[in-house]
Amino acid sequence: MVTRAPGALLARHLDPLREQGLSDRDILDAVEVISYFNYINRIADALGIDPEPEMQAAHEKWLADPAEE
């Protein structure tokens, strides 16, 4: 949800993470990592940088249907 619809994230969406034992700091760390990867991937895409070989299949799948995950 952080990637696809960050504005739709509600406090209740964090409850399952807390139920699994994650603290607010853990959740913040996860959101920061997710956000960083979203950012750096968009920069790479904008500059036309090819994905790493081990990521090529996932990249091709995403190009075929970015709405499907």
C-alpha positions in Angstrom: 0.0 0.0 0.0 2.9 2.4 0.7 4.0 2.0 -2.9 0.6 2.0 -4.8 -1.6 4.3 -2.6 0.4 5.9 0.2 -2.4 8.5 0.7 -4.9 5.8 1.4 -2.9 4.3 4.3 -4.9 4.6 7.6 -3.8 4.1 11.1 -5.8 0.8 11.2 -3.6 -0.6 8.4 -0.7 -0.6 10.9 -2.5 -2.8 13.4 -1.5 -6.1 11.7 2.2 -5.0 11.9 1.9 -4.1 15.5 0.2 -7.5 16.2 3.3 -9.1 14.7 5.4 -7.3 17.2 6.6 -4.3 15.2 7.1 -1.1 17.1 6.3 2.3 15.7 10.1 2.7 15.1 10.1 -0.6 13.1 7.2 0.6 11.0 8.9 3.9 10.4 12.1 2.1 9.3 10.1 -0.1 6.9 8.3 2.9 5.4 11.6 4.7 4.9 13.2 1.7 3.2 10.2 1.2 0.9 10.1 4.9 0.1 13.8 5.0 -0.7 13.5 2.0 -3.1 10.5 3.6 -4.8 12.5 6.8 -5.2 15.7 5.3 -6.5 13.9 3.0 -8.9 12.0 5.9 -10.4 15.3 7.8 -10.9 16.8 4.7 -12.6 13.7 4.3 -14.8 13.8 8.0 -15.7 17.4 7.8 -16.7 16.9 4.6 -18.7 19.2 2.6 -16.5 18.8 -1.2 -17.2 17.8 -3.3 -14.2 20.4 -5.6 -12.7 20.4 -9.0 -14.5 18.8 -10.8 -11.6 15.9 -8.3 -11.6 15.3 -8.5 -15.4 12.5 -11.0 -15.3 10.6 -9.1 -12.6 11.1 -5.9 -14.5 9.8 -7.4 -17.8 6.8 -8.8 -15.9 6.1 -5.4 -14.4 6.4 -3.7 -17.9 3.8 -6.2 -19.2 1.3 -5.4 -16.5 2.3 -2.9 -13.8 -1.1 -3.2 -12.1 -0.6 -6.9 -11.3 1.7 -7.9 -8.4 
